[in-house]
Amino acid sequence: MTNHKPQVLVLGGNFAGLASAQKIREYARDAVDITVIDRNPYLLFIPNIPAEIFDNRDPASSLRMDTAEAWREAQVNFVQGTVCAIDPDTRTVEFVPGERAGAPVESLCYDYLVVAFGCRLAYDKIPGFTQHGQAASDTYYGNKLRRVLHEGQYKGGPIAIGSARFHQGTAVKDLVPMADAACEGPPVEMMMAMATWLKNHGLGGPDKITVFTPGRMIAEDAGEQVVNSLLGIASSMGFHYRNNVGDIAEVSNEGLRFAQGDALEAELKILLPDWVPHAFMKDLPIVDEEGFVVTDMLMRNPKYPEILACGDAAAVTVPKLGAIGHQESEIVGRQIACDVGRIGHDIAAEPLKPLVYCIGDMGDHQAFYIRSNSWYGGDTQVLKMGRVPYLLKMQYKEMFFRTRGKIPPWGLDAAQFLAERLFAA
Ligand SMILES: Cc1cc2nc3c(=O)[nH]c(=O)nc-3n(C[C@H](O)[C@H](O)[C@H](O)COP(=O)(O)OP(=O)(O)OC[C@H]3O[C@@H](n4cnc5c(N)ncnc54)[C@H](O)[C@@H]3O)c2cc1C
């Protein structure tokens, strides 16, 4: 029997890919077949890696969620493989099956394509990083830094934390602002948590730490008022701050050299690199000059409307935040469901209104909470600090794993209520 259902192919199965597949299934119900390709059969809960490092837990065992059950629940055909090419004209994707080495290139056709396979974190573009840099964005680097901190390799010298310059494409500059760094919540989180770690290990405090940014203002996307409050608190605690340093030119044993000519002495250099699209995306007719997928605020590519993007791979996702990818997945689900006649145009026509939503660990069971849309022209700028945001951060991950990513909307509403009203710091 021939299957006439539209074939939806989702590339990537972490936050954006999983949420997109779930939302498509929720709204389109049985009107489509869904296939997800990811090189990993698990989701990595990246935002909690820094907290695991400082608490000396292996993020590979605490932050990986096996996705098999989530795919079964969403009636998704999961393919473990590495995508290596997209042909928008023939509606074909090429991939290499990943369970065993030696598989040849295979291909799949689609009626709808959802590009949700994130970016490369380009540590390989930072000279000297391999020998002298540290990071917290995956389990390998997380465990490397964990060993440096907890096994006595760090000797108590100065610490530099910050980002390389982000190279954002210009194709969607009328839709979202231009950013100098891809995602600066993590550096702010790590500077706070590191100061607590130093204090608790008798190694000093904030005055050992310099946080830097390639841009005018760190975490600018959180809103000027929020950042000024954060910087005020940080400077009164003794942190050092450098802005407008440009790109990271080199990491050495002694410290960092920046593109603007500045240098910074540091024993420990904890870095966020440039977030770069996958190499094979460059020059496709669906991407900007950097390789990010161009979409409108309904997450559709203007030239190929059957191609949608979600999460870090999308050009309009700035900053690169899982929380924004989550908002986009809702739109992706509704767009496809509308095309197949399962929901009305009025419901599907609600465009992305990005909201920066970030909870950062500060150590000692404290966290900061930011909810802001002022960078995009909105009027919300909320900053809270204390134990409740920390509990929310940890509980969010527990609830995510328990529900296999299907956080009920009331979960987010309750988090906002608890952080902003009930236990306002
Ligand atoms: C240290 C750190 C802390 C962070 N903290 C926060 C936070 O507090 N809040 C927040 O909202 N965001 C945070 N972020 C950002 C957040 O992690 C990302 O925005 C989010 O992970 C993006 O989700 P994604 O699904 O688009 O991409 P990813 O999470 O990068 O997932 C991409 C998926 O695609 C797969 N993939 C990639 N290439 C291929 C290929 N060629 N073939 C097949 N599969 C492929 C990968 O295996 C992966 O599963 C943080 C990031 C870092 C580094």
PDBQT file of the ligand as one rigid body, heavy atoms in Angstrom, charges set to zero:
ROOT
HETATM    1  C1  LIG A 501      27.531  26.296  28.468  1.00  0.00    +0.000 C 
HETATM    2  C2  LIG A 501      26.213  26.634  27.838  1.00  0.00    +0.000 A 
HETATM    3  C3  LIG A 501      25.154  27.010  28.652  1.00  0.00    +0.000 A 
HETATM    4  C4  LIG A 501      23.917  27.339  28.083  1.00  0.00    +0.000 A 
HETATM    5  N1  LIG A 501      22.888  27.744  28.902  1.00  0.00    +0.000 NA
HETATM    6  C5  LIG A 501      21.685  28.031  28.369  1.00  0.00    +0.000 A 
HETATM    7  C6  LIG A 501      20.589  28.417  29.202  1.00  0.00    +0.000 A 
HETATM    8  O1  LIG A 501      20.713  28.530  30.433  1.00  0.00    +0.000 OA
HETATM    9  N2  LIG A 501      19.395  28.657  28.619  1.00  0.00    +0.000 N 
HETATM   10  C7  LIG A 501      19.217  28.540  27.275  1.00  0.00    +0.000 A 
HETATM   11  O2  LIG A 501      18.099  28.762  26.809  1.00  0.00    +0.000 OA
HETATM   12  N3  LIG A 501      20.236  28.198  26.442  1.00  0.00    +0.000 NA
HETATM   13  C8  LIG A 501      21.457  27.946  26.960  1.00  0.00    +0.000 A 
HETATM   14  N4  LIG A 501      22.501  27.591  26.138  1.00  0.00    +0.000 N 
HETATM   15  C9  LIG A 501      22.268  27.517  24.694  1.00  0.00    +0.000 C 
HETATM   16  C10 LIG A 501      21.603  26.191  24.324  1.00  0.00    +0.000 C 
HETATM   17  O3  LIG A 501      22.394  25.123  24.761  1.00  0.00    +0.000 OA
HETATM   18  C11 LIG A 501      21.409  26.108  22.808  1.00  0.00    +0.000 C 
HETATM   19  O4  LIG A 501      20.748  27.258  22.352  1.00  0.00    +0.000 OA
HETATM   20  C12 LIG A 501      20.597  24.879  22.464  1.00  0.00    +0.000 C 
HETATM   21  O5  LIG A 501      21.289  23.715  22.818  1.00  0.00    +0.000 OA
HETATM   22  C13 LIG A 501      20.271  24.857  20.970  1.00  0.00    +0.000 C 
HETATM   23  O6  LIG A 501      19.484  23.759  20.690  1.00  0.00    +0.000 OA
HETATM   24  P1  LIG A 501      19.482  23.132  19.226  1.00  0.00    +0.000 P 
HETATM   25  O7  LIG A 501      18.655  21.899  19.320  1.00  0.00    +0.000 OA
HETATM   26  O8  LIG A 501      19.172  24.162  18.230  1.00  0.00    +0.000 OA
HETATM   27  O9  LIG A 501      20.998  22.728  18.957  1.00  0.00    +0.000 OA
HETATM   28  P2  LIG A 501      21.900  21.699  19.766  1.00  0.00    +0.000 P 
HETATM   29  O10 LIG A 501      21.511  21.623  21.182  1.00  0.00    +0.000 OA
HETATM   30  O11 LIG A 501      23.307  22.079  19.450  1.00  0.00    +0.000 OA
HETATM   31  O12 LIG A 501      21.560  20.303  19.112  1.00  0.00    +0.000 OA
HETATM   32  C14 LIG A 501      21.922  19.986  17.813  1.00  0.00    +0.000 C 
HETATM   33  C15 LIG A 501      21.610  18.509  17.588  1.00  0.00    +0.000 C 
HETATM   34  O13 LIG A 501      21.881  18.206  16.229  1.00  0.00    +0.000 OA
HETATM   35  C16 LIG A 501      22.733  17.067  16.162  1.00  0.00    +0.000 C 
HETATM   36  N5  LIG A 501      23.590  17.258  14.986  1.00  0.00    +0.000 N 
HETATM   37  C17 LIG A 501      24.466  18.253  14.758  1.00  0.00    +0.000 A 
HETATM   38  N6  LIG A 501      25.026  18.120  13.545  1.00  0.00    +0.000 NA
HETATM   39  C18 LIG A 501      24.481  17.010  13.001  1.00  0.00    +0.000 A 
HETATM   40  C19 LIG A 501      24.635  16.359  11.745  1.00  0.00    +0.000 A 
HETATM   41  N7  LIG A 501      25.453  16.820  10.784  1.00  0.00    +0.000 N 
HETATM   42  N8  LIG A 501      23.929  15.228  11.527  1.00  0.00    +0.000 NA
HETATM   43  C20 LIG A 501      23.073  14.727  12.489  1.00  0.00    +0.000 A 
HETATM   44  N9  LIG A 501      22.878  15.326  13.675  1.00  0.00    +0.000 NA
HETATM   45  C21 LIG A 501      23.573  16.450  13.916  1.00  0.00    +0.000 A 
HETATM   46  C22 LIG A 501      23.519  17.037  17.453  1.00  0.00    +0.000 C 
HETATM   47  O14 LIG A 501      23.914  15.718  17.772  1.00  0.00    +0.000 OA
HETATM   48  C23 LIG A 501      22.480  17.585  18.435  1.00  0.00    +0.000 C 
HETATM   49  O15 LIG A 501      21.693  16.557  18.978  1.00  0.00    +0.000 OA
HETATM   50  C24 LIG A 501      23.742  27.272  26.677  1.00  0.00    +0.000 A 
HETATM   51  C25 LIG A 501      24.807  26.883  25.865  1.00  0.00    +0.000 A 
HETATM   52  C26 LIG A 501      26.035  26.576  26.428  1.00  0.00    +0.000 A 
HETATM   53  C27 LIG A 501      27.165  26.167  25.534  1.00  0.00    +0.000 C 
ENDROOT
TORSDOF 0
